[in-house]
Amino acid sequence: MGIVLTLDVMLARRKMRSRELAAEIGVTEANLSLLKQGRVKGVRFETLARLCAALDCQPGDLLHYAKDNADPADRARDV
């Protein structure tokens, strides 16, 4: 699996909606949805910085390394 973006977890912790976050960081809701689903090949540092500023977190709070054979439920517990 590699690097997993745990944006949905941080949004829940901050009680923020995707729509609000998308507007605050200047991306479309569709692109934010792709990020949340892990359907992107990469994230620009500028976008990552905006995410961290909006969510008041560090990059490590959003990024998680998962081994290829890890159960998705284990990833959610680790975050």
Backbone as CSV, one residue per row, in Angstrom:
resi,resn,N_x,N_y,N_z,CA_x,CA_y,CA_z,C_x,C_y,C_z
1,MET,0.828,-1.181,0.000,0.000,0.000,0.000,0.870,1.240,0.000
2,GLY,1.907,1.303,0.792,2.789,2.457,0.813,2.299,3.556,1.719
3,ILE,2.331,4.797,1.230,1.926,5.949,2.015,0.421,6.161,1.882
4,VAL,-0.248,6.307,3.007,-1.691,6.506,3.042,-1.972,7.881,3.632
5,LEU,-2.831,8.641,2.992,-3.236,9.942,3.494,-4.481,9.744,4.351
6,THR,-4.375,10.048,5.633,-5.475,9.833,6.575,-6.245,11.129,6.813
7,LEU,-6.591,11.776,5.737,-7.284,13.049,5.793,-8.665,12.916,6.415
8,ASP,-9.370,11.849,6.122,-10.714,11.657,6.671,-10.693,11.584,8.195
9,VAL,-9.656,10.968,8.746,-9.526,10.862,10.194,-9.322,12.246,10.808
10,MET,-8.447,13.043,10.207,-8.176,14.373,10.741,-9.392,15.284,10.600
11,LEU,-10.119,15.160,9.504,-11.351,15.941,9.350,-12.346,15.605,10.454
12,ALA,-12.479,14.342,10.768,-13.392,13.928,11.838,-12.925,14.472,13.185
13,ARG,-11.633,14.413,13.442,-11.111,14.931,14.710,-11.345,16.425,14.856
14,ARG,-11.278,17.143,13.744,-11.446,18.603,13.765,-12.905,19.018,13.570
15,LYS,-13.767,18.006,13.373,-15.195,18.251,13.135,-15.393,19.262,12.007
16,MET,-14.685,18.998,10.927,-14.727,19.869,9.765,-15.252,19.076,8.577
17,ARG,-16.008,19.733,7.738,-16.539,19.097,6.532,-15.548,19.269,5.383
18,SER,-15.591,18.340,4.469,-14.716,18.391,3.302,-14.924,19.680,2.514
19,ARG,-16.148,20.099,2.402,-16.472,21.316,1.655,-15.758,22.531,2.262
20,GLU,-15.781,22.639,3.591,-15.110,23.752,4.277,-13.609,23.715,4.027
21,LEU,-13.023,22.536,4.157,-11.583,22.388,3.974,-11.180,22.715,2.533
22,ALA,-11.933,22.227,1.582,-11.628,22.486,0.178,-11.613,23.991,-0.099
23,ALA,-12.602,24.693,0.419,-12.669,26.145,0.216,-11.498,26.845,0.891
24,GLU,-11.138,26.399,2.088,-10.056,27.043,2.839,-8.685,26.858,2.198
25,ILE,-8.444,25.692,1.613,-7.116,25.450,1.042,-7.056,25.716,-0.459
26,GLY,-8.191,26.031,-1.060,-8.200,26.407,-2.472,-8.109,25.267,-3.455
27,VAL,-8.761,24.146,-3.147,-8.858,23.034,-4.098,-10.329,22.716,-4.308
28,THR,-10.619,22.015,-5.378,-12.006,21.632,-5.620,-12.404,20.508,-4.679
29,GLU,-13.694,20.392,-4.442,-14.181,19.294,-3.605,-13.857,17.952,-4.245
30,ALA,-13.878,17.903,-5.572,-13.564,16.665,-6.280,-12.110,16.245,-6.021
31,ASN,-11.189,17.196,-6.090,-9.782,16.868,-5.829,-9.556,16.473,-4.380
32,LEU,-10.249,17.136,-3.463,-10.124,16.770,-2.052,-10.665,15.358,-1.829
33,SER,-11.734,15.025,-2.508,-12.305,13.686,-2.414,-11.312,12.639,-2.910
34,LEU,-10.622,12.934,-3.997,-9.604,12.006,-4.510,-8.482,11.818,-3.500
35,LEU,-8.096,12.896,-2.825,-7.069,12.800,-1.773,-7.548,11.891,-0.650
36,LYS,-8.779,12.120,-0.203,-9.329,11.323,0.903,-9.395,9.844,0.551
37,GLN,-9.693,9.548,-0.695,-9.835,8.161,-1.132,-8.501,7.500,-1.462
38,GLY,-7.429,8.288,-1.462,-6.125,7.732,-1.787,-5.945,7.452,-3.263
39,ARG,-6.666,8.158,-4.112,-6.598,7.927,-5.552,-5.680,8.909,-6.258
40,VAL,-4.694,9.405,-5.547,-3.716,10.311,-6.153,-2.336,9.674,-6.061
41,LYS,-1.478,10.023,-6.973,-0.117,9.479,-6.983,0.824,10.314,-6.127
42,GLY,0.441,11.560,-5.850,1.301,12.430,-5.058,0.546,13.650,-4.568
43,VAL,1.177,14.351,-3.640,0.608,15.571,-3.085,1.703,16.627,-3.102
44,ARG,1.403,17.788,-3.628,2.391,18.868,-3.628,2.641,19.328,-2.202
45,PHE,3.887,19.725,-1.924,4.205,20.230,-0.596,3.363,21.450,-0.257
46,GLU,3.078,22.277,-1.237,2.252,23.460,-1.002,0.852,23.057,-0.530
47,THR,0.283,22.038,-1.164,-1.034,21.551,-0.758,-0.970,20.928,0.626
48,LEU,0.064,20.170,0.884,0.245,19.560,2.197,0.369,20.645,3.272
49,ALA,1.109,21.692,2.977,1.262,22.796,3.931,-0.079,23.470,4.198
50,ARG,-0.869,23.673,3.158,-2.196,24.281,3.331,-3.109,23.391,4.161
51,LEU,-3.035,22.077,3.912,-3.823,21.131,4.707,-3.439,21.219,6.178
52,CYS,-2.143,21.238,6.437,-1.669,21.295,7.814,-2.079,22.598,8.497
53,ALA,-1.999,23.702,7.772,-2.389,24.995,8.344,-3.885,25.008,8.664
54,ALA,-4.705,24.521,7.738,-6.155,24.532,7.924,-6.600,23.592,9.037
55,LEU,-5.900,22.461,9.168,-6.278,21.458,10.165,-5.467,21.561,11.459
56,ASP,-4.554,22.519,11.500,-3.699,22.728,12.669,-3.026,21.417,13.082
57,CYS,-2.264,20.861,12.140,-1.604,19.588,12.388,-0.246,19.572,11.702
58,GLN,0.470,18.494,11.868,1.762,18.274,11.239,1.585,17.274,10.092
59,PRO,2.494,17.283,9.102,2.375,16.320,8.004,2.264,14.872,8.486
60,GLY,2.960,14.536,9.548,2.900,13.178,10.084,1.536,12.792,10.625
61,ASP,0.701,13.793,10.923,-0.664,13.508,11.364,-1.550,13.083,10.199
62,LEU,-1.140,13.438,8.990,-1.931,13.139,7.798,-1.398,11.969,6.989
63,LEU,-0.112,11.699,7.112,0.524,10.645,6.320,0.849,9.446,7.202
64,HIS,0.608,8.279,6.662,0.828,7.046,7.411,1.423,6.007,6.475
65,TYR,2.446,5.297,6.918,3.030,4.224,6.119,2.337,2.917,6.469
66,ALA,1.881,2.206,5.453,1.228,0.918,5.649,1.942,-0.122,4.802
67,LYS,2.262,-1.234,5.425,2.871,-2.332,4.681,1.867,-2.868,3.675
68,ASP,2.373,-3.470,2.622,1.509,-3.966,1.549,0.470,-4.960,2.028
69,ASN,0.786,-5.747,3.026,-0.147,-6.768,3.484,-0.944,-6.348,4.711
70,ALA,-0.912,-5.068,5.068,-1.629,-4.600,6.246,-3.131,-4.544,5.975
71,ASP,-3.891,-4.886,6.998,-5.346,-4.828,6.945,-5.780,-3.364,7.055
72,PRO,-6.686,-2.875,6.212,-7.127,-1.479,6.287,-7.650,-1.097,7.673
73,ALA,-8.245,-2.035,8.387,-8.750,-1.740,9.737,-7.575,-1.429,10.680
74,ASP,-6.449,-2.094,10.471,-5.261,-1.829,11.298,-4.750,-0.418,11.076
75,ARG,-4.807,0.055,9.842,-4.340,1.420,9.542,-5.156,2.445,10.285
76,ALA,-6.474,2.246,10.339,-7.354,3.201,11.021,-7.054,3.218,12.512
77,ARG,-6.738,2.058,13.083,-6.434,1.996,14.525,-5.105,2.654,14.846
78,ASP,-4.146,2.549,13.937,-2.809,3.094,14.177,-2.789,4.614,14.187
79,VAL,-3.753,5.229,13.540,-3.745,6.687,13.393,-4.254,7.313,14.595
